[in-house]
Amino acid sequence: MASSKDIPLSPATRLVTSGRDTEAQKGFVNPPVVHGSTVLYASAEDLHAHRGEYQYGRHGTPTTRALQKALTDLEGPQCRGVGLAPSGLAAISTALLATLKAGDHLLVCDNVYRPTRLFCDGLLRRYGIATTYFDPLIGERIAELFTPATRAVMVEAPGSQSFEMPDVRAIAEVAHARDALVIDDNTWATPLFRRALDQGVDISIQAATKYIGGHSDIMFGTIAANARAWPAISEGIRLLGVCAGPDDVFLALRGLRTLGVRLAQHQTAGLAIARWLEARPEVARVLHPALDGDPGHALWTRDFTGASGLFGVVLKPAPAAAVDAFLDAVSLFGMGYSWGGFESLVIPFDCSSYRTATTWAPGGPTLRFHVGLEDVEDLKADLDRGFAAFNAALRG
């Protein structure tokens, strides 16, 4: 079979072809799952020189290299390497530890994943690293928050609960003028719908537990970095002993192959459900940057090529009992944390207790939906049942 190595290919095709070496794999489509720690050397000379494609299982195997090659292609031409971690949070903590030291100052967007905040306010604080949170909508005004010790800025676009859309390009321009790195949690869009490294980001993180895995059966994280940041990330991964298990690596690679078709369906179904919810009398507003009326829509249009299936809803004022009645009545929307799998999910959320740079006061109860791969009409019927129970609880 002819090689496609030097043929220009679209991202959808690269998802299928990158990281595959059928000759090395003895003709098999997928690489083997290599369970291994020890790598044997052919001679004492090779051992002393650490000569060999693989040296120790923690540092890489044919399975991990296949996934890293595919992810590097997906992240785009600015990517110089991708590190693999055993969870999304491990990817975040590794990136921060690899790029910061005692006495440094970190700027973090107020809408980030809550465990990111807990890591910054816990371990980083104990290590002598100060964190300041900023309004997601601050844009170039972030310059006012920089100090001589500011070494990095962390963003999440959009935030995975409240869905504000920071202007990452403007923030990156300010950060780079002050010699600071930009770290981005790009899990919502994945590199298929937004190549963060092409937009001024230095380190792009994925909770690959979500869309890259795609089947709610692995914990996984990835850290992609440009030429400036990759040496620190590579060293940090090695010194911290961060590695992912071989079976999860294989499942992430398998999930990556179908990412394109799954995300296309998540986008189509997610927008259909979001627009349907916009028209419901129980709903005050839908938090989804791909909707025309969303405050972040212009930035989404500029920077993204698609939308995933995750968004939020602000209900009109209602007691907790009515919201619980809704949650108990739906069956296709499961109640569970995480997202990005094939199944639809819903959870209530409230950012008010931990936002510090901004006030979270949406005016009513809030729900986060992940729209999976089920039939859209079945999902609407399920939500109808939920709202019937919601309204019955309101009537008492």
URJO-V180689 format. One record per helix or strand of 3 or more residues. SS is the DSSP state (2 for helix, 1 for strand). FROM is the first residue (numbers start at 0). TO is the last residue. If there is no record, write none. Layout:
BEGIN
ss=[SS | SS]
from=[FROM | FROM]
to=[TO | TO]
END
This chain:
BEGIN
ss=[2 | 2 | 2 | 2 | 1 | 2 | 1 | 2 | 1 | 2 | 1 | 2 | 1 | 2 | 2 | 1 | 1 | 2 | 2 | 2 | 1 | 2 | 1 | 2 | 1 | 1 | 2]
from=[10 | 43 | 56 | 61 | 80 | 87 | 104 | 113 | 129 | 138 | 149 | 167 | 180 | 189 | 195 | 202 | 220 | 226 | 245 | 258 | 282 | 296 | 309 | 319 | 344 | 365 | 375]
to=[16 | 48 | 58 | 74 | 84 | 98 | 108 | 125 | 133 | 144 | 155 | 176 | 184 | 192 | 198 | 205 | 224 | 239 | 256 | 277 | 286 | 302 | 314 | 328 | 348 | 369 | 394]
END
